[in-house]
């Protein structure tokens, strides 16, 4: 973090900071995007479970939990505009 000046740390939205600095900290930014993609409300969790049922079908019943989590994370990032 020594490369980051103090003024740059004064941000309203931490996710915005990670978007701007993703190229500086590629591994940490991926971890931050994963962390920020978790829903903040229980209603959102219910929507995620409902949407996950569309991912896990009879034809795709052998997907690992990690693969399902990666698919859901990618869908969230695409919907939020963080991925093009």
Buried (B, 14 or more C-beta within 10 A) or exposed (E): EEEEEEEEEEEEEEBEBBBEBBEEBEEEBEEBBBEBBEEEEEEEEEEBEEEBEEEBEEEEEEBEEEEBBEBBBEBBBEEEEBEE
